[in-house]
Amino acid sequence: MRDLARSSVVLVAIGAAVAVVVIVGLVLALQPPKQFDPGTPEAAIQGYFQAVVDRSRADAERFMTPDLVERCGADLNQIRDTADSLRVAIVDTEPDGSRAEVTVEITERSASSVFLGEPHTFREALVVEHVGDVWLISEAPWPIYCWEA
């Protein structure tokens, strides 16, 4: 009888621990994304990727230098072909005067992929330049990969 009571206590403790882990996970997952201060390289990257998620070429172009928009041309249509599910996290920012390199970790999941929706995670580095009062992406950002002419 004592072993049965001890087993019950252990099972209750394990169940409580699992419940706490699930609750913490839900709280973290449901938090809104961090909003970066306007006028920072991170805010420019965040705005760009929000435009990518929204599949809005016009909004994405607002976060790019005019030179990059011109060089990319029709390649900007690739913004509409992004994954079904996209998650982006800023990993690091390395400022260098009026330029900065912002490294992001991108996780995408496509329901139509051959991997049956398995997520794919990779890192990209985007270069932004301080132009007037704003930071703008100046080098080919994911998902368009437009190169120098």
C-alpha positions in Angstrom: 0.0 0.0 0.0 2.9 2.3 0.8 4.4 1.8 -2.7 1.1 2.7 -4.3 0.9 5.9 -2.3 4.4 6.8 -3.2 3.8 6.0 -6.9 0.7 8.3 -6.8 2.8 11.2 -5.3 5.5 10.7 -8.0 2.9 10.7 -10.8 1.2 13.8 -9.4 4.6 15.6 -9.2 5.4 14.6 -12.8 2.0 15.8 -14.0 2.4 19.1 -12.2 5.9 19.6 -13.7 4.5 18.9 -17.2 1.6 21.3 -16.6 4.0 24.1 -15.6 6.2 23.5 -18.6 3.2 23.6 -20.9 1.9 26.8 -19.3 5.3 28.6 -19.5 5.6 27.5 -23.2 2.1 28.9 -24.0 2.9 32.2 -22.2 6.1 32.6 -24.2 4.5 31.6 -27.5 1.6 34.0 -27.1 3.7 37.1 -26.3 3.7 39.7 -29.0 7.0 40.2 -30.9 9.4 42.7 -29.4 9.0 46.1 -31.0 12.3 47.8 -31.7 12.8 51.5 -31.3 11.9 53.5 -34.4 15.0 54.8 -36.1 17.2 51.8 -35.4 18.7 49.2 -37.8 16.6 46.5 -36.0 13.3 48.4 -36.6 14.1 48.7 -40.3 14.7 44.9 -40.5 11.6 44.2 -38.5 9.5 46.4 -40.8 11.0 44.8 -43.9 10.2 41.2 -42.6 6.7 42.3 -41.6 6.2 43.4 -45.2 7.6 40.0 -46.4 5.1 38.2 -44.1 2.3 40.4 -45.4 3.6 39.8 -49.0 3.6 43.5 -49.7 6.2 44.5 -52.2 5.4 48.2 -51.8 5.9 48.1 -48.0 9.1 46.1 -48.4 10.5 48.7 -50.8 10.0 51.4 -48.1 12.7 49.7 -46.1 15.2 49.4 -49.0 17.5 52.0 -50.5 16.3 53.3 -53.9 19.5 51.8 -55.4 18.6 48.3 -54.1 15.0 48.6 -55.4 16.3 49.6 -58.8 18.9 46.7 -58.9 16.3 44.2 -57.8 13.6 45.2 -60.2 11.3 42.3 -61.0 13.1 40.1 -58.5 11.0 41.9 -55.8 8.0 39.9 -57.0 9.6 36.9 -55.1 8.3 38.6 -51.9 4.9 37.2 -52.8 6.3 33.6 -52.9 7.5 33.4 -49.3 6.8 30.3 -47.2 3.4 29.6 -45.7 4.8 30.2 -42.2 7.7 32.4 -41.4 9.4 33.3 -38.1 12.3 35.8 -37.9 14.5 36.6 -34.9 17.2 39.2 -34.8 20.4 37.5 -33.6 23.0 40.3 -33.7 23.6 43.8 -34.9 27.1 45.0 -35.7 27.1 48.8 -36.2 29.9 50.4 -38.3 29.3 54.2 -38.5 26.4 54.9 -40.9 26.2 51.2 -41.8 25.2 48.1 -39.7 25.0 44.4 -40.4 22.0 42.8 -38.8 22.0 39.0 -38.6 18.6 37.3 -38.4 17.6 33.7 -37.9 14.8 32.7 -40.3 12.6 29.7 -39.8 10.2 28.9 -42.6 7.7 26.1 -43.0 5.9 25.4 -46.2 2.9 23.1 -46.3 3.7 22.2 -49.9 7.3 21.2 -49.3 8.6 17.7 -50.0 9.5 17.6 -46.3 5.8 17.7 -45.3 6.0 21.0 -43.6 9.2 20.4 -41.6 10.7 23.8 -40.6 13.9 25.0 -42.2 16.1 27.4 -40.1 19.0 29.4 -41.5 20.8 32.7 -40.9 21.0 35.8 -43.1 23.0 39.0 -42.7 21.4 42.1 -44.0 23.3 45.4 -44.4 21.5 48.6 -43.6 22.6 52.2 -44.2 21.6 55.4 -42.3 20.0 57.5 -45.0 18.6 60.8 -43.7 16.6 60.0 -40.6 16.0 56.3 -41.3 17.9 53.0 -41.8 17.4 51.3 -45.1 18.5 47.9 -46.4 21.2 48.4 -48.9 22.3 44.8 -49.8 20.2 42.0 -51.3 17.9 40.8 -48.5 16.2 37.4 -48.3 13.9 36.3 -50.0 14.9 38.2 -53.2 18.6 37.7 -53.5 19.1 40.3 -56.2 22.8 40.8 -57.0 25.0 43.6 -58.2 24.4 44.5 -61.9 
